Amino acid sequence: MRKNKKDEGFVLIDDRVINPKGKKAKSKNMEKGRFDLINQLIWVLPGLFFVCIFSYFSIFIVFKYGLSANGANGVFILSIKNIGNLFTEPTHEFPIALRNTLIYVLVSVPISLLIALWTAKALSNVLSKRAFAFFQSAFFLPYVTSALAVAMAFSILFSTSDTSLLTQLLAKLGLSRVDWKEPKNAMIMLIIYGVWKMLPFKIIMFTAAFLRVDKRLYQAASIDGVPRWQQFWKISVPQIMPVIIYMITTGIIGSFKFMPFGLFANYEEAVKSQAQTAVFFIFSRINSGSGGLPSYSTGGAASIVLMVIILIMTLANRQLSKYLNKKYR
C-alpha cells in the first residue's frame, strides 16, 4: 500500500515526490543570498571608490604623463623618450637616486630584520604576554611618530655643530667630528635612520610571534640536549616563518618608498650630499622640476621605472618566500 505523502506536506505527481516547502525554503535562501551580497556591496563600494580614484586613476595619470610626447596641438603620442631622458641627464640625478634606493633596500632591510629577530627573541624569553601588552606601546612609539618630526630629530642628532649629541659622544671617545652630510657618509646616516624607523613594528610582530610558539617544544628539545641556537633555527624560525616573510615583503616595499624628507632642508641639499632617493627625485620633479616648474612627464617616467623595479623585486621575494616555506615548514 502506497503511503499518502500529501498528509506529510508532499505532493505525488507521476510517481514523483515534490515538496513545496523545500522549494519555498530554497527560494528564501536565494533571496537571503542576494540580500547578503547587496549588503556586502554597500560596505565595499566606498572603499572601492577611493581605491579606484587614488590608486587606479593615479596609475593611469602616471602612465599618461610618463609615456607621452605631445605633438602638435597637444596630441598624445606614445613614447618612451621620457624614460631615456632620465638616464641621459647631464647631472645623473636619477641614476644616483636609483643606486641609493637599491643600496638602502639591500642593506637596511636585512639589518633591521636581524636586529628585530634578536631583540624579539630576547624579549620573548623575559616577558609574559601581559607584560608585553604593557611594553608594546613604548616599542611602537617611534613607528607612529610623525616621520617628519623623527627626521628633524635625526637631523639635529647628526648635526656637525659642537652641541650635537653625536658630536659630543665622538669627542668623549676621542674621535674626530664626522660630517654626516658629505657624500661618503650620507648613505650611512640614511641607513641608520631607516633601520631605527623600521625596528619598532618588526620587534612587536616578532615578539608576538615568539610568544605564540608552544613552550613544550623548547622543553622537549632541552630534554634531548639540543643547544639553544639549534632550538632557534629548528623550532623558533619555522614556527614564525609566515611573519618573517611578511616582514621581508613589507620591508622591501616600504624601503623603496623611503624619502629622506626632513633629514635635508630640501632636495638640492640631498643632491649635494648625493643622498637623494628615487621617491625624493619624483617628489621634487612633480613639485618643482627643473627651472622651478613642475615636470610631470619626468616624474611619471621615474615612477614607471620604480614600479617595474619593485615588481621584479616582489616576484623575486615571492620565489624566496616559496623556498623558505619549503625549507622550514
C-alpha positions, -999 to 999 in steps of 0.1 A, spaced: 0 0 0 14 34 -10 18 59 18 -1 91 14 25 118 10 0 146 10 -5 143 47 32 149 53 34 180 31 44 162 -1 26 160 -34 27 129 -57 28 138 -94 35 110 -119 52 88 -92 75 118 -83 75 133 -49 76 170 -47 80 190 -15 65 226 -19 80 236 14 115 227 1 110 250 -29 99 278 -6 130 272 16 153 272 -14 137 305 -26 142 321 8 178 310 8 183 326 -26 167 358 -15 188 358 16 220 353 -5 211 382 -27 204 404 3 238 394 18 255 402 -15 239 436 -17 247 443 19 283 434 14 285 456 -17 272 486 3 301 482 27 327 476 -1 317 503 -25 330 533 -5 364 517 -2 364 506 -38 356 541 -49 386 555 -30 409 528 -43 398 535 -79 403 572 -75 435 573 -56 452 541 -69 440 531 -104 432 566 -117 466 577 -103 483 549 -121 466 559 -153 478 595 -149 513 583 -142 514 563 -174 497 591 -194 524 617 -184 553 592 -182 548 577 -217 537 608 -235 554 630 -261 529 657 -270 528 665 -307 511 694 -325 482 709 -306 489 688 -276 480 655 -293 491 625 -272 519 604 -287 530 572 -270 568 574 -264 595 561 -241 617 591 -247 610 604 -212 624 572 -196 655 575 -218 660 611 -207 661 600 -171 694 582 -177 709 608 -201 706 639 -180 739 657 -175 735 657 -137 728 620 -135 704 627 -106 680 598 -113 707 571 -117 723 582 -84 688 582 -67 681 547 -80 715 535 -68 709 550 -34 675 534 -32 688 499 -41 716 502 -16 692 514 11 669 484 4 696 458 3 713 470 35 686 483 58 660 455 53 684 426 63 700 446 92 666 457 106 653 421 102 682 405 121 682 431 149 645 428 153 647 390 154 674 390 181 657 417 202 623 400 199 637 366 209 654 381 240 622 399 249 600 368 245 623 350 269 618 375 297 583 390 290 550 374 297 520 381 274 506 406 299 540 424 303 543 425 265 509 442 262 522 469 285 556 474 269 544 473 232 532 509 234 567 520 242 582 500 214 556 512 189 561 549 197 588 556 171 567 539 144 536 561 149 556 593 155 555 617 126 582 608 100 590 645 96 594 650 133 617 620 136 637 630 106 642 665 120 653 650 153 678 628 135 690 658 115 698 676 148 714 644 161 737 641 131 745 678 130 781 688 128 777 715 155 795 712 188 762 709 207 752 678 187 747 647 208 766 625 184 795 650 181 798 651 219 798 613 221 825 610 194 846 637 213 844 616 245 855 586 226 885 605 213 872 605 177 871 635 154 838 651 143 821 635 113 803 655 86 774 632 80 762 652 50 793 645 30 787 621 1 808 593 16 788 595 50 753 605 39 742 569 30 753 557 64 731 583 80 701 573 58 706 536 67 709 543 104 677 564 103 658 538 82 668 509 104 658 527 136 624 536 120 617 500 109 626 483 142 596 490 164 570 474 142 592 444 134 601 439 171 564 439 181 554 415 154 583 391 161 578 392 198 541 384 195 550 355 171 576 341 195 552 343 224 527 321 204 553 293 200 544 263 221 568 262 251 566 224 252 586 222 220 615 240 237 612 218 268 613 187 248 643 199 228 661 208 261 655 173 275 670 159 243 701 181 248 695 204 218 716 236 221 698 269 223 710 281 189 697 250 172 663 254 190 662 289 175 668 276 139 649 243 142 619 254 163 615 292 165 622 301 129 599 275 113 571 285 137 573 322 128 582 319 91 550 334 79 557 365 100 593 367 87 581 365 51 555 392 58 582 415 73 606 409 44 578 418 19 566 449 36 602 460 44 612 459 8 582 478 -5 584 503 23 622 509 17 616 516 -20 592 544 -9 618 559 15 623 596 12 648 615 35 624 643 39 634 663 70 670 650 71 678 676 45 664 711 42 654 705 5 661 682 -24 690 703 -36 708 697 -3 702 660 -7 717 661 -42 747 680 -29 753 651 -5 744 626 -32 718 611 -8 687 616 -29 663 586 -33 640 576 -62 609 588 -44 626 621 -34 635 626 -70 599 620 -82 586 643 -54 610 671 -65 601 668 -102 564 668 -96 565 698 -73 593 719 -88 612 702 -116 639 719 -135 638 757 -135 613 758 -107 584 744 -129 568 710 -124 578 682 -148 550 656 -147 565 637 -176 598 632 -158 581 623 -126 558 599 -143 586 582 -162 606 578 -130 575 563 -113 572 538 -141 608 527 -137 605 524 -100 573 504 -104 590 479 -127 619 475 -103 595 470 -73 576 444 -94 608 425 -102 618 426 -65 584 414 -54 585 385 -78 620 376 -66 607 379 -30 579 356 -39 603 329 -50 623 334 -19 592 330 2 583 297 -15 619 285 -9 618 295 28 584 279 33 595 246 17 627 246 38 613 255 72 578 241 71 
